[in-house]
């Protein structure tokens, strides 16, 4: 009887751990808002690169900040794993 109880508790603990792991993994992998933000930032970068250069430095600064935002977004996504 003691052995059966120990086995049942072990199986229950293992099942709970595996279930929790699956849900946590899915939560970390699903980052639709960060993915969308990254796509928009990359599109903005492309538009800024295509814009005329004579903007009294504002275009270059916007491009610099957009590149920084891309790096930060990518890092945030990587750190979520």
C-alpha positions in Angstrom: 0.0 0.0 0.0 2.8 2.4 0.9 4.6 1.7 -2.4 1.4 2.4 -4.4 0.9 5.7 -2.7 4.5 6.7 -3.3 4.2 5.8 -7.0 0.9 7.7 -7.3 2.4 10.8 -5.7 5.4 10.6 -8.0 3.3 10.3 -11.1 1.1 13.2 -10.0 4.2 15.4 -9.3 5.7 14.5 -12.7 2.4 15.2 -14.5 2.1 18.6 -12.8 5.6 19.5 -13.6 5.3 18.6 -17.3 1.9 20.4 -17.6 3.4 23.6 -16.0 6.4 23.4 -18.3 4.2 23.2 -21.4 2.2 26.2 -20.4 5.2 28.3 -19.4 7.0 27.4 -22.7 3.9 28.4 -24.7 3.7 31.7 -22.8 7.3 32.6 -23.5 7.2 31.5 -27.1 4.1 33.5 -28.0 5.1 37.1 -28.2 2.8 38.4 -30.9 3.0 42.0 -29.7 6.8 42.1 -29.6 6.9 40.4 -33.0 4.5 42.9 -34.5 6.5 45.8 -32.9 9.7 44.5 -34.4 8.1 44.2 -37.9 6.8 47.8 -37.6 10.2 49.1 -36.5 11.9 47.3 -39.4 9.4 48.9 -41.8 10.0 52.3 -40.2 13.8 51.9 -40.6 13.3 51.1 -44.3 11.1 54.2 -44.8 13.7 56.4 -43.0 16.5 55.0 -45.1 14.5 55.8 -48.3 13.6 59.3 -47.2 15.6 62.3 -48.6 18.7 63.1 -46.5 18.3 66.8 -46.0 16.3 67.0 -42.8 18.7 69.0 -40.6 19.8 65.8 -38.9 16.4 64.7 -37.7 16.2 61.8 -40.2 19.6 60.5 -39.1 18.6 60.8 -35.4 15.3 59.0 -36.1 17.1 56.3 -37.8 19.6 55.9 -34.9 16.7 55.7 -32.4 14.8 53.2 -34.6 17.9 51.0 -34.8 18.2 51.2 -31.0 14.6 50.3 -30.6 15.1 47.3 -32.9 18.0 46.1 -30.8 16.1 46.6 -27.5 13.0 44.7 -28.9 15.2 41.8 -30.1 17.0 41.7 -26.8 13.7 41.7 -24.9 12.4 38.8 -26.9 15.6 36.9 -26.4 15.6 37.5 -22.7 12.0 36.2 -22.4 13.3 32.7 -23.1 
